């Protein structure tokens, strides 16, 4: 299983457990907080500004886009993820 499939599966599992569809009033009032993310032909409206889970899904989906574009353009990509304690 390649990195793309692993990350996509991970994102879908997170959404399955944590995703809650926002109501229309919330979407209209706070439209800039939400990002439309498409995974496996389903569109999720993710609050990436106020929710830690939303930020995580947003990051995973952007990595998926980078991997997809690198594959389409036949380019290599290096991803390094570091954990930094006590950043603040």
C-alpha positions in Angstrom: 0.0 0.0 0.0 1.5 3.3 -1.0 1.6 6.5 1.0 -1.4 8.0 -0.9 -3.7 5.1 -0.1 -2.5 5.0 3.5 -3.2 8.7 4.0 -6.6 8.6 2.2 -7.7 5.6 4.3 -6.6 7.4 7.5 -8.5 10.6 6.5 -11.6 8.6 5.7 -11.4 6.8 9.1 -11.1 10.1 10.9 -14.0 11.6 9.0 -16.1 8.5 9.7 -15.6 8.9 13.4 -15.5 12.7 13.9 -17.3 14.3 10.9 -20.5 16.3 11.6 -22.2 18.0 8.7 -22.5 21.7 9.5 -25.9 23.3 9.2 -26.7 26.0 6.6 -26.9 28.8 9.1 -23.4 28.0 10.4 -22.0 27.7 6.8 -23.5 31.1 5.9 -22.4 32.9 9.0 -18.8 31.4 9.1 -18.2 30.5 5.4 -14.5 31.3 5.5 -13.9 28.7 8.2 -14.9 25.9 6.0 -13.1 24.1 3.2 -14.8 21.7 0.8 -12.8 18.5 0.7 -13.6 15.6 -1.7 -12.6 12.1 -0.8 -13.9 9.0 -2.5 -16.5 11.0 -4.5 -18.0 12.5 -1.3 -17.7 16.2 -0.4 -17.0 17.1 3.2 -17.3 20.6 4.6 -14.5 20.8 7.1 -13.9 23.6 9.6 -10.2 23.9 9.3 -9.9 27.1 11.3 -11.6 26.3 14.6 -11.3 22.5 14.7 -8.1 20.4 15.3 -9.7 17.5 13.5 -10.5 19.9 10.6 -6.9 21.1 10.5 -5.6 17.6 10.5 -7.9 16.6 7.6 -7.0 19.8 5.7 -3.3 18.9 6.0 -3.8 15.3 5.0 -5.8 16.4 1.9 -3.2 18.9 0.9 -0.5 16.2 1.1 -2.7 14.0 -1.0 -3.0 16.8 -3.6 0.8 17.2 -3.6 1.3 13.4 -4.1 -1.3 13.3 -6.9 0.2 16.3 -8.7 3.7 14.8 -8.3 2.5 11.5 -9.8 0.7 13.3 -12.7 3.8 15.3 -13.5 6.1 12.3 -13.0 8.1 14.2 -10.3 9.6 13.0 -7.1 8.5 14.4 -3.8 10.1 14.3 -0.3 8.0 14.8 2.8 9.5 15.2 6.2 7.3 15.4 9.2 8.8 16.4 12.6 7.3 16.5 16.0 8.4 19.6 18.0 7.7 19.6 21.7 6.7 22.8 23.5 6.5 25.0 20.4 5.0 27.9 22.3 
